[in-house]
Amino acid sequence: MTRSHTQPRDRAFVELQPRLFAVAYRMLGTVSDAEDIVQDAYLRWQRVDAEKVRDETGYLIRVVTRLCLDHLRAARAIRDAYPGEWLPEPLVTDDVTERLDRDVSVALMMALERLSPLERAAFLLHDVFECSYDELSNTLERSHSSCRQLVSRARRHIEHMKPRARVDREHGQELANAFFSAAKSGDTKHLTDLLSRDVQLHSDGGGKIIATLNPIIGRDKVIRFFAGLSRKPSATQPAHWVACQLNGLPAIINREPGGTLQATSVTIDKGKIAAIYMVRNPDKTRHLESVMSD
């Protein structure tokens, strides 16, 4: 292919790349897999006669979606056997890019995980990325009525995931920092002030690092958990930790005793911390090393 043909083709892909990553990440819940899918889509794009593609955006979203569906089907058995809770791979969202243009909250990603691959694709493409039913039917190779049923079923599963009121970013980070310090020191009084009565703690170690196998629900239980951790001989305040935004939530990244990289993010509702998400699986935090070194 001549240089004059190659440059516009690459330029079109580069312009769409953030949107393609956004689709893949929401489908898969992992940064590394989403990046691999986008790279695979690029290689396929290079082999296509671009002059025959009337809608570049629609074509590339179809390619990415179908690659994600294949990946999810192949990985279903592994995901079903995942030890303990599954949390999405944390996505750094400090920069205002298209990765932030729609909800990537941990709670929504966990809700999407409970959908079938087709339901997830249908919901994301129609309700999140605003594709028409014509586009959805073409992408999923299903009839209009089938696509409508997929979207409807997905909505019923995640209807409780209504967006919470936006929290001022600076205030949210202050609460996250205060919680992190109180949790590490076992300051039960401060934790009582910070946590909502029905707070939930979710932790993902992937069977490789110690983590809770099931959610811990309720302020008293969560406080007892952190108080117990603070009494262990190895418990110390981290020498280095970084405040940031992960999946649009105020978060802390730190290195635990023994070298484990941990990502902790919190959801805030009515001035209290309503949910805590701790990702400890090294396969899911490896890409955050660069954040710690900045």
C-alpha positions as CSV (number, residue, x, y, z in Angstrom):
1,M,0.0,0.0,0.0
2,T,1.3,3.5,-0.9
3,R,2.3,6.0,1.8
4,S,-0.5,8.3,0.7
5,H,-3.0,5.5,1.5
6,T,-1.4,4.4,4.7
7,Q,-1.3,7.8,6.5
8,P,-5.1,8.5,6.4
9,R,-5.8,4.9,7.5
10,D,-3.5,5.2,10.5
11,R,-4.8,8.6,11.3
12,A,-8.4,7.4,11.4
13,F,-7.5,4.6,13.8
14,V,-5.5,6.8,16.1
15,E,-8.4,9.3,16.4
16,L,-10.7,6.4,17.3
17,Q,-8.3,4.6,19.6
18,P,-9.5,6.1,22.9
19,R,-13.1,5.2,22.1
20,L,-12.1,1.7,21.1
21,F,-10.2,1.3,24.3
22,A,-13.2,2.5,26.2
23,V,-15.4,-0.1,24.6
24,A,-12.9,-2.9,25.2
25,Y,-12.2,-2.0,28.9
26,R,-15.8,-1.8,29.8
27,M,-16.4,-5.2,28.1
28,L,-13.4,-7.0,29.7
29,G,-12.6,-5.1,32.9
30,T,-8.9,-5.3,32.4
31,V,-6.5,-2.7,31.1
32,S,-4.0,-5.1,29.6
33,D,-6.6,-7.2,27.8
34,A,-8.3,-4.1,26.4
35,E,-5.0,-2.8,25.0
36,D,-4.4,-6.2,23.4
37,I,-7.8,-6.1,21.8
38,V,-7.2,-2.7,20.4
39,Q,-3.9,-3.7,19.0
40,D,-5.5,-6.8,17.4
41,A,-8.1,-4.5,15.9
42,Y,-5.4,-2.3,14.5
43,L,-3.7,-5.3,12.8
44,R,-7.0,-6.3,11.2
45,W,-7.7,-2.7,10.1
46,Q,-4.4,-2.8,8.2
47,R,-5.6,-5.8,6.2
48,V,-8.9,-4.3,5.2
49,D,-9.6,-2.4,2.0
50,A,-10.4,1.0,3.6
51,E,-12.1,2.3,0.5
52,K,-14.8,-0.3,1.0
53,V,-15.5,0.8,4.6
54,R,-18.2,3.5,4.6
55,D,-18.3,4.0,8.3
56,E,-14.9,3.7,10.0
57,T,-16.2,4.2,13.5
58,G,-19.0,1.6,13.2
59,Y,-16.7,-0.9,11.5
60,L,-13.9,-0.6,14.2
61,I,-16.4,-0.8,17.1
62,R,-17.8,-3.9,15.5
63,V,-14.4,-5.5,15.2
64,V,-13.5,-4.6,18.9
65,T,-16.8,-5.8,20.2
66,R,-16.6,-9.2,18.4
67,L,-13.0,-9.7,19.6
68,C,-14.1,-8.9,23.1
69,L,-17.0,-11.4,22.8
70,D,-14.6,-14.1,21.6
71,H,-12.2,-13.3,24.5
72,L,-15.0,-13.4,27.1
73,R,-16.3,-16.7,25.9
74,A,-12.9,-18.3,25.9
75,A,-12.1,-16.9,29.4
76,R,-15.5,-17.8,30.9
77,A,-14.4,-20.9,32.7
78,I,-11.3,-19.1,34.2
79,R,-13.5,-16.2,35.3
80,D,-16.1,-18.5,36.9
81,A,-13.3,-20.2,38.9
82,Y,-11.8,-17.0,40.1
83,P,-10.9,-17.3,43.8
84,G,-12.7,-14.8,45.9
85,E,-14.2,-11.5,44.6
86,W,-13.4,-10.3,41.1
87,L,-12.8,-6.6,40.8
88,P,-12.0,-4.7,37.6
89,E,-8.4,-3.9,36.9
90,P,-7.9,-0.3,38.2
91,L,-7.9,2.3,35.5
92,V,-6.1,5.6,36.2
93,T,-8.5,8.4,35.3
94,D,-6.6,11.5,36.4
95,D,-6.5,12.8,32.8
96,V,-9.6,14.2,31.2
97,T,-9.8,11.9,28.1
98,E,-12.5,10.0,26.3
99,R,-11.8,7.2,28.9
100,L,-13.7,9.4,31.3
101,D,-16.5,10.4,29.1
102,R,-18.8,7.8,30.5
103,D,-19.1,5.9,33.8
104,V,-16.3,3.4,34.5
105,S,-17.0,3.2,38.2
106,V,-16.1,-0.1,40.0
107,A,-19.7,-0.7,41.0
108,L,-20.9,-0.5,37.4
109,M,-18.0,-2.7,36.2
110,M,-18.9,-5.3,38.8
111,A,-22.5,-5.2,37.7
112,L,-21.5,-5.6,34.1
113,E,-19.5,-8.7,35.1
114,R,-22.7,-10.4,36.1
115,L,-24.2,-10.1,32.6
116,S,-23.7,-12.6,29.8
117,P,-21.2,-11.4,27.1
118,L,-24.0,-10.6,24.7
119,E,-26.0,-8.7,27.3
120,R,-22.9,-6.7,28.3
121,A,-22.2,-5.8,24.7
122,A,-25.8,-4.9,23.9
123,F,-26.1,-2.7,27.0
124,L,-22.8,-0.9,26.5
125,L,-23.2,-0.3,22.8
126,H,-26.8,0.9,23.1
127,D,-27.1,2.6,26.5
128,V,-23.5,3.8,27.0
129,F,-22.1,4.4,23.6
130,E,-25.5,5.3,22.1
131,C,-25.4,3.0,19.1
132,S,-28.7,2.5,17.3
133,Y,-30.5,-0.9,17.2
134,D,-29.5,-1.1,13.5
135,E,-25.9,-0.8,14.4
136,L,-26.3,-3.2,17.4
137,S,-28.0,-5.8,15.2
138,N,-25.2,-5.5,12.6
139,T,-22.5,-5.8,15.3
140,L,-24.0,-8.7,17.3
141,E,-25.4,-10.4,14.2
142,R,-28.8,-10.7,16.0
143,S,-32.3,-9.5,15.0
144,H,-33.7,-6.2,16.2
145,S,-36.1,-7.9,18.6
146,S,-33.3,-10.1,20.0
147,C,-31.1,-7.0,20.6
148,R,-34.0,-5.2,22.4
149,Q,-34.4,-8.2,24.6
150,L,-30.7,-8.3,25.4
151,V,-30.7,-4.6,26.3
152,S,-33.8,-5.0,28.4
153,R,-32.4,-7.9,30.4
154,A,-29.2,-6.1,31.0
155,R,-31.1,-3.0,32.3
156,R,-33.0,-5.1,34.8
157,H,-29.8,-6.6,36.1
158,I,-28.1,-3.2,36.7
159,E,-31.1,-0.9,37.2
160,H,-29.9,-0.3,40.8
161,M,-26.7,1.2,39.5
162,K,-28.0,4.7,39.3
163,P,-25.2,7.3,39.4
164,R,-24.7,8.8,42.9
165,A,-24.5,12.6,43.3
166,R,-21.1,13.9,42.1
167,V,-18.6,14.5,44.9
168,D,-16.2,17.5,44.7
169,R,-12.9,15.9,43.7
170,E,-10.8,17.6,46.3
171,H,-13.2,16.8,49.1
172,G,-13.5,13.2,47.9
173,Q,-9.7,12.8,47.9
174,E,-9.5,14.3,51.4
175,L,-12.0,11.7,52.7
176,A,-10.0,8.9,50.9
177,N,-6.8,10.1,52.5
178,A,-8.3,10.3,55.9
179,F,-9.8,6.9,55.6
180,F,-6.5,5.4,54.4
181,S,-4.6,6.9,57.4
182,A,-7.3,5.8,59.9
183,A,-7.4,2.3,58.5
184,K,-3.7,1.8,58.6
185,S,-3.4,3.1,62.2
186,G,-6.6,1.3,63.4
187,D,-8.2,4.6,64.5
188,T,-11.6,3.2,65.2
189,K,-13.1,6.6,66.3
190,H,-12.1,8.3,63.0
191,L,-13.3,5.3,61.0
192,T,-16.6,5.5,62.7
193,D,-16.9,9.1,61.6
194,L,-15.9,8.4,58.0
195,L,-17.8,5.2,57.2
196,S,-21.5,4.9,56.4
197,R,-23.5,2.5,58.6
198,D,-23.9,0.0,55.7
199,V,-20.5,0.4,54.1
200,Q,-19.2,-2.5,52.0
201,L,-15.6,-3.6,51.7
202,H,-14.6,-5.5,48.6
203,S,-11.1,-7.0,48.1
204,D,-9.4,-8.9,45.2
205,G,-6.3,-10.9,45.7
206,G,-6.8,-13.2,42.8
207,G,-5.8,-16.2,44.9
208,K,-2.2,-14.9,44.8
209,I,-2.2,-12.4,47.6
210,I,-4.2,-12.5,50.9
211,A,-7.6,-10.8,50.5
212,T,-11.1,-11.3,51.9
213,L,-13.0,-14.0,49.9
214,N,-16.4,-12.3,50.4
215,P,-17.5,-8.7,50.9
216,I,-17.5,-7.4,54.4
217,I,-20.8,-5.5,55.0
218,G,-21.6,-3.0,57.8
219,R,-19.5,-0.4,59.6
220,D,-18.8,-2.4,62.8
221,K,-17.5,-5.4,60.8
222,V,-15.4,-3.2,58.5
223,I,-13.9,-1.3,61.5
224,R,-13.1,-4.6,63.3
225,F,-11.4,-5.8,60.1
226,F,-9.0,-2.8,59.8
227,A,-8.4,-2.7,63.6
228,G,-7.3,-6.3,63.4
229,L,-4.9,-5.6,60.5
230,S,-3.4,-2.7,62.4
231,R,-2.5,-4.9,65.4
232,K,-0.4,-7.3,63.3
233,P,3.4,-7.0,63.9
234,S,4.0,-6.2,60.2
235,A,1.5,-3.3,60.2
236,T,3.2,0.0,59.5
237,Q,2.2,3.2,57.8
238,P,3.3,3.0,54.2
239,A,6.5,5.1,53.6
240,H,5.2,6.0,50.1
241,W,1.7,6.3,48.7
242,V,0.1,8.2,45.9
243,A,-3.3,9.9,45.8
244,C,-5.0,9.6,42.5
245,Q,-8.3,8.9,40.7
246,L,-9.1,5.3,39.8
247,N,-12.2,4.5,37.7
248,G,-13.4,8.1,38.5
249,L,-13.1,7.5,42.3
250,P,-10.8,9.0,44.9
251,A,-8.1,6.5,45.5
252,I,-4.7,5.6,47.1
253,I,-2.0,3.4,45.6
254,N,0.6,2.2,48.1
255,R,3.2,-0.6,48.6
256,E,2.3,-2.9,51.4
257,P,4.9,-4.7,53.7
258,G,6.4,-7.4,51.6
259,G,6.2,-5.4,48.4
260,T,2.5,-5.9,47.4
261,L,1.2,-3.0,45.3
262,Q,-2.3,-2.2,46.5
263,A,-4.9,0.1,44.9
264,T,-7.7,1.3,47.2
265,S,-10.6,3.4,45.9
266,V,-13.8,4.6,47.7
267,T,-17.3,5.5,46.8
268,I,-18.8,8.4,48.7
269,D,-22.5,9.0,49.4
270,K,-24.0,11.8,51.5
271,G,-20.6,12.7,52.9
272,K,-19.7,9.2,54.1
273,I,-17.7,6.4,52.5
274,A,-20.2,3.9,51.2
275,A,-17.9,1.3,49.5
276,I,-14.2,0.4,49.6
277,Y,-12.5,-1.4,46.8
278,M,-9.1,-2.9,47.4
279,V,-7.2,-4.5,44.5
280,R,-4.2,-6.6,45.6
281,N,-3.9,-9.1,42.8
282,P,-0.4,-8.4,41.3
283,D,-1.6,-9.2,37.8
284,K,-4.1,-6.3,38.1
285,T,-1.8,-3.7,39.7
286,R,1.4,-4.2,37.7
287,H,0.5,-1.4,35.3
288,L,0.3,1.0,38.3
289,E,4.0,0.8,39.0
290,S,4.6,3.8,36.8
291,V,2.2,5.8,39.0
292,M,4.2,5.0,42.1
293,S,7.4,6.1,40.4
294,D,6.2,9.4,39.1
